[in-house]
């Protein structure tokens, strides 16, 4: 069993002419929402073995909020900056087999598209409700948790992940 956490970065400063998109940092509300999501992970006793994080300022700041609450190894990757689902999936499939729980911290629309791509058709009512919330919107600081019945990350297939949880800041 492998558990995947897909975390969209927290709310960042608006784009302006003076700051490159890559260098945008978190707003105060983003720091608060990101910290709340990190506390949610700790309170629910989630364990994350490895975090793969886009190297943009807003994603690294979001990952640091998680690291403040949980112990984990982290790798910063430039190729996850504004990554499309195929690149995110390649990063997931390339994770070491020894890693049981993996988090990707990235950007939309790639994170939302990846979560939708990997999630299986809902089986139960609660899972269906999570799917509907995911399809509605994947806001900043949102977290999708998917479980895969595989022994190696390279075996993660589209439409095979159970959407175990989908949490937005407004849900906390």
N, C-alpha and C positions, 0 to 999 in steps of 0.2 A: 504494500500500500504506500503510495506517495501522496503527499499533500502539497498543493500549490497555492500560494498567496499572491494575488495580483493586486497591487496597491497603486492607485493613481496618486501622483504627487499632490500635496496640499495647495491651497489657493496662493497664487503668486502675484507679484506686483503686475499691474497692467503693462502691456508692451508700449513703449514710447520710443521716440526717435533717438534718445540718448543711450539706451541700454540694448545690447544684443539679446535676442531671445534666449540664448543659451545661458546668459548671465543673470536672468531674472531671479530674484530672491522671493522668499515667502512674505506674504502680508501677515500682520498680527493675527487676523482671523484664521489664516492658514496654519500658523504655528499652533494656535489653540485647537483647531480641528485635527491636525496631525498628531498632536500630543494626546488628544482624547482617543483617537484610533489606536495609538500605541498602548495606552492604558487598557483599552478594551482587549487587546491581544494578551497583555499580561494577566488581567483579571480572569480571562477565560483559559488561562494556563496553556496558551499556544506556545509551541517551541518551534523555532526556525533555525535550521542548521546553516543555511547559506542565503544571503541576500545578493542578488544581482541588480545593480542600480545604474540607471542612466547617469552619466557624469555631469549633467546640467546642474546648475546651482540649486534649483527648486527641488529636484529629486534627491540630491545629496542631503539637503537640509531635512527633507521628509524622512529619509532613511536614518539620519542621526537621531530623530525623535523616537523612532522605533528602537534603535540601539540603546537609547537612554532607559528603556523599559525592559528590553530583552537582550540576552547575550546571543550573539550570532557572528559568524564570519561574514565579511562583505567584500564584494568585488565591484569596482566602478568600471562601467563599460561605455565607451563613446558610441558604440554601434547600437545602443539602446535609446539614444537620443532621438525622439520622435519616430521610433521604430514602428514599422508596419507589423501586422500579426505574424507574418512568415519569419521575420527576424527574431521576434520574441519567442516564437515556437522553437526556432533553431537554438536559442540560448537555453530554453527549458530542456530540450532533448540532449543538449551537450553537458548538462549538469552531471557530476559524478554519481554513480550508482549508490555510493555510501550515504549520500544526502537523502534523508527521508522527507524533510520538509524544506521547500524552496520558496523564497519570495522574490518577485520581480517588482521593482519600483520604477514606474515609467510614466508615459504620457498618453493622452487621448489624441486621436481616436484609436490608436493601436491597442491600448489596454482593454477597452470595451469590446472591440472587435475580436481580440484574442479570447476573452472570457466567453463571449457568445459562441465562438468557433469551437472551443473545447468542451463546453457544457453539453451534457447529454439531454435528451428530451426528459422533462420532469416526470417522475414516477408518482410521487405523493403530493398532496395538497400544499404542504409547506414548501416543498421544492418548487412547485409551480408558482407560488407567490414570490419566491426569490427570483425566479426567472422573469416574471412580469416586472419586478422592480429593476432588474438589470436591463431589460429591454427598454424601460422608460427613460432611464438616464444613468450614466456612470459619472457622477460629479467628482470634483476634486476631493481628495482624501477617502474616496470610496474604496472598499476592499471586497474582492471576490475570493472565496476559498473553495477550491475544487479538490476532490479526492479521486485518485486514479487507482484502479486495481491492477497495478503493474509492479514489477520488481526493479525495473530500470527506467530512467527518465526517457531514454531513447525510444521506449515503447509507448509513450503518450500519444494517443491518436485523437483526431478531431471527433467531437461528439461523444467522447467516452468518459468525461469527467462528471462526477456527481457534484452539483452546486450545493456544497454543504452549508454555505453562508454567503450572504451579500449584505454588507453593512455600509451605510452612508452616515456622514456626520449627524444628520438630522435624526437618525435612529438612536443615537447615543444619549 
